[in-house]
Amino acid sequence: MKILGLVTARGGSKGIPGKNIKVLGHQPLIAYVIQDGLASNYLEKVVVTTDSEEIAQVSLKYGAEVPFLRPEHLAQDKTPSMDVVLHAIDFFEQEGHYFDAVCLLQPTSPFKPKGFIDDCVQKFRNTQADCLVSVLEIPHEYNPHWAFEMNSEGFLSIATGESTLIPRRQELPHAYHRDGSVYISKVALIKEKKVLVGGKTVGMISNKAYHANLDTMEDWNKAELTYQKLFSCAE
């Protein structure tokens, strides 16, 4: 199975200006996912798709390939990730390079345990899934079986459609949310359904100690604390 490691990193970040090449700990943010991708035994290439020459140069420095600069219309605030992924697939297919799957790596989730990408790929292959998503467990107080929807008159209904609440925490089924760390999707799914998550979907539970999702400066400050914990332990 040929898998393309694809790092998405546009230049116009507003929540954290210049975040993709902003230094977190000892290196630029984007370097973390590039290095993790290059350490994988299963990714055919690690490619950065960006509209920024500066991000491109930093990416090349850390060993990624940057075979093209993303066009401006694919680097807007509301540009869907799907359009960016399809653009990369089309680029390589026009060059005669075909992939079975894409492993999407987002700089905004920089920290991963050693070998986590390969663990994800192995599970993806062994289960013959259409896609794999890395996830974290939802705390019981936010479990969807305990969540409500409110109608226009203010009346509540259980979000899962059940008529009565599950009474005890111990009886709640485990529920999970995407953590943004790893997505692996078959190219056939991406091209046919225009989705990254769909079809036969398998989850890979992440290590919560590594979790970071960088959209605001508050997130960045938390990530700096996470970095200190992770790397001080490594030393």
C-alpha positions as CSV (number, residue, x, y, z in Angstrom):
1,M,0.0,0.0,0.0
2,K,1.5,3.3,-1.1
3,I,0.6,6.1,1.4
4,L,1.2,9.8,0.9
5,G,2.1,11.7,4.0
6,L,0.5,15.1,3.5
7,V,1.2,18.1,5.8
8,T,-1.2,21.1,5.3
9,A,0.2,24.5,6.2
10,R,-1.1,27.7,4.8
11,G,0.5,31.0,5.5
12,G,-2.4,33.2,6.6
13,S,-3.0,32.2,10.2
14,K,-5.0,34.7,12.3
15,G,-5.5,33.0,15.6
16,I,-1.8,32.5,16.0
17,P,0.1,34.7,13.5
18,G,2.7,32.7,11.6
19,K,1.9,29.6,13.7
20,N,3.2,27.0,11.3
21,I,6.8,28.2,11.5
22,K,6.5,29.8,15.0
23,V,9.0,28.2,17.3
24,L,7.5,25.9,19.9
25,G,10.1,24.6,22.3
26,H,13.2,23.9,20.3
27,Q,12.0,24.1,16.7
28,P,9.3,25.5,14.3
29,L,5.8,24.0,14.8
30,I,5.7,22.3,11.4
31,A,9.0,20.5,12.1
32,Y,7.3,18.1,14.5
33,V,4.9,16.5,12.1
34,I,7.5,16.5,9.3
35,Q,9.9,14.6,11.5
36,D,7.2,12.2,12.7
37,G,6.3,11.5,9.0
38,L,9.8,11.0,8.0
39,A,10.3,8.5,10.9
40,S,7.5,6.4,9.6
41,N,8.3,3.1,7.9
42,Y,5.1,3.2,5.8
43,L,4.8,6.7,4.3
44,E,6.0,6.8,0.7
45,K,6.6,10.6,0.8
46,V,6.2,13.4,3.3
47,V,4.9,16.4,1.3
48,V,4.0,19.9,2.6
49,T,1.2,21.7,0.8
50,T,1.5,25.4,1.4
51,D,1.0,28.8,-0.3
52,S,3.9,30.3,1.5
53,E,7.5,30.5,0.3
54,E,8.7,30.9,3.8
55,I,6.9,27.8,5.1
56,A,8.2,26.0,2.0
57,Q,11.8,26.8,2.9
58,V,11.4,25.8,6.5
59,S,9.8,22.6,5.4
60,L,12.6,21.8,3.0
61,K,15.1,22.4,5.8
62,Y,13.5,19.7,7.9
63,G,13.4,17.2,5.1
64,A,9.9,17.4,3.6
65,E,9.2,17.6,-0.1
66,V,7.5,20.8,-1.4
67,P,6.9,20.0,-5.1
68,F,4.4,22.8,-5.6
69,L,3.0,26.0,-4.0
70,R,-0.7,25.8,-3.3
71,P,-2.7,28.3,-5.4
72,E,-4.2,31.3,-3.5
73,H,-7.8,30.1,-3.9
74,L,-6.9,27.0,-1.9
75,A,-5.3,29.0,1.0
76,Q,-8.3,31.0,2.3
77,D,-9.8,30.9,5.8
78,K,-12.7,28.8,4.6
79,T,-11.0,26.6,2.2
80,P,-12.1,23.0,2.9
81,S,-9.3,20.5,3.7
82,M,-10.8,18.2,1.2
83,D,-10.0,20.6,-1.7
84,V,-6.4,20.9,-0.5
85,V,-6.0,17.1,-0.4
86,L,-7.6,16.6,-3.8
87,H,-5.3,19.2,-5.3
88,A,-2.3,17.3,-4.0
89,I,-3.6,13.9,-5.3
90,D,-4.3,15.5,-8.7
91,F,-0.8,17.0,-8.8
92,F,0.9,13.7,-8.3
93,E,-1.4,11.7,-10.6
94,Q,-0.6,14.2,-13.4
95,E,3.0,13.4,-12.7
96,G,2.3,9.7,-12.9
97,H,2.5,9.0,-9.2
98,Y,-0.5,7.1,-7.7
99,F,-1.2,6.5,-4.0
100,D,-3.6,4.1,-2.3
101,A,-4.1,6.3,0.7
102,V,-3.3,9.7,2.2
103,C,-2.1,10.2,5.8
104,L,-3.0,13.8,6.7
105,L,-0.7,15.3,9.4
106,Q,-1.7,18.7,10.8
107,P,1.0,21.0,12.4
108,T,-1.7,22.1,14.8
109,S,-1.4,18.7,16.5
110,P,2.4,18.5,16.8
111,F,3.1,15.9,19.5
112,K,2.9,12.1,19.0
113,P,4.4,9.1,20.8
114,K,7.2,7.5,19.0
115,G,5.9,5.1,16.3
116,F,2.3,6.3,16.6
117,I,1.9,6.9,12.8
118,D,3.1,3.4,12.1
119,D,0.7,2.0,14.7
120,C,-2.1,3.9,12.9
121,V,-1.0,2.6,9.5
122,Q,-0.8,-1.0,10.7
123,K,-4.3,-0.8,12.2
124,F,-5.6,0.8,9.0
125,R,-4.2,-2.0,6.9
126,N,-5.1,-4.9,9.2
127,T,-8.7,-3.8,9.5
128,Q,-9.1,-3.1,5.8
129,A,-10.8,0.1,6.8
130,D,-11.7,3.0,4.4
131,C,-10.3,5.5,6.8
132,L,-8.7,5.7,10.3
133,V,-9.1,8.6,12.7
134,S,-7.1,9.2,15.8
135,V,-9.4,9.9,18.8
136,L,-9.5,10.6,22.5
137,E,-12.2,9.5,24.9
138,I,-14.9,12.1,25.8
139,P,-15.2,12.7,29.5
140,H,-18.4,11.1,30.9
141,E,-20.0,14.5,31.7
142,Y,-19.9,15.3,28.0
143,N,-20.9,11.9,26.7
144,P,-23.6,12.2,23.9
145,H,-26.0,10.0,25.9
146,W,-26.0,12.7,28.5
147,A,-26.2,15.6,26.1
148,F,-29.4,17.5,25.1
149,E,-30.7,19.3,22.1
150,M,-33.1,22.3,22.7
151,N,-36.0,23.1,20.4
152,S,-37.3,26.6,19.6
153,E,-39.6,26.5,22.6
154,G,-36.8,25.6,25.0
155,F,-37.7,21.9,25.5
156,L,-34.9,19.4,25.7
157,S,-34.5,16.0,24.1
158,I,-31.6,13.6,24.5
159,A,-29.1,14.1,21.7
160,T,-28.8,10.4,20.9
161,G,-32.6,10.0,20.4
162,E,-33.2,7.9,23.5
163,S,-36.4,8.5,25.6
164,T,-34.7,8.2,29.0
165,L,-31.3,9.1,30.3
166,I,-28.8,6.4,31.2
167,P,-28.8,6.7,35.0
168,R,-25.3,5.8,36.0
169,R,-21.9,6.8,34.7
170,Q,-20.7,3.2,34.8
171,E,-23.4,2.3,32.3
172,L,-22.4,4.9,29.7
173,P,-20.8,3.5,26.5
174,H,-17.4,4.9,25.7
175,A,-17.5,7.8,23.3
176,Y,-14.7,9.5,21.4
177,H,-13.8,12.7,19.6
178,R,-11.3,13.4,16.8
179,D,-8.1,14.8,18.3
180,G,-6.6,16.0,14.9
181,S,-3.4,14.0,15.2
182,V,-3.7,11.5,12.3
183,Y,-6.2,10.9,9.5
184,I,-5.6,8.1,7.0
185,S,-8.1,7.8,4.1
186,K,-8.1,5.7,1.0
187,V,-7.7,7.7,-2.2
188,A,-10.8,6.0,-3.6
189,L,-12.9,7.3,-0.7
190,I,-11.5,10.8,-1.1
191,K,-12.1,10.9,-4.8
192,E,-15.5,9.2,-4.9
193,K,-17.1,10.6,-1.7
194,K,-15.2,13.9,-1.3
195,V,-14.7,13.1,2.4
196,L,-11.7,12.2,4.6
197,V,-14.0,10.3,7.1
198,G,-16.5,7.9,5.8
199,G,-17.3,4.4,4.8
200,K,-15.7,1.8,7.1
201,T,-14.0,3.9,9.8
202,V,-11.7,2.7,12.4
203,G,-10.4,4.6,15.4
204,M,-7.0,4.8,17.0
205,I,-6.9,6.0,20.6
206,S,-4.3,8.6,21.2
207,N,-2.3,9.3,24.3
208,K,-3.9,12.2,26.1
209,A,-0.6,13.4,27.5
210,Y,0.5,14.4,23.9
211,H,-2.7,16.2,23.0
212,A,-2.5,19.7,21.5
213,N,-4.8,21.5,19.1
214,L,-3.5,24.9,18.3
215,D,-6.0,27.5,17.2
216,T,-5.5,30.4,19.7
217,M,-2.7,31.8,21.8
218,E,-4.3,30.1,24.8
219,D,-3.9,26.8,23.0
220,W,-0.3,27.8,22.2
221,N,0.5,28.5,25.9
222,K,-0.9,25.1,26.9
223,A,1.2,23.4,24.2
224,E,4.3,25.0,25.6
225,L,3.5,23.5,29.0
226,T,2.9,20.1,27.3
227,Y,6.2,20.5,25.5
228,Q,8.0,21.1,28.8
229,K,6.4,18.0,30.3
230,L,7.1,15.7,27.4
231,F,10.7,16.8,26.7
232,S,11.8,17.1,30.3
233,C,10.6,13.5,30.8
234,A,12.5,12.5,27.6
235,E,15.7,14.0,29.0
